[in-house]
Amino acid sequence: MKKTRYTVFLILLICLDAALLLLPLLFKLTGVWLAIPAAQALTFCIAVPARRRTQRTRELPA
């Protein structure tokens, strides 16, 4: 569980940095407001497939 929290935090941090750098350049003040939701959506899009892949690996017989 501890590794999952660390990983999600790291991904969110990377996505947030990318969103905070790019969106204000493209959309001015609106981009600033959209940066946090965009980072969370991007994190979700990365985390769900990674979680499914991890669960499939655990279910396979050793």
Secondary structure, DSSP 8 states (H G I E B T S, - for coil): -HHHHHHHHHHHHHHHHHHHHHHHHHHTHHHHHHHHHHHHHHHHHHHHHHHHHHHHHHHS--
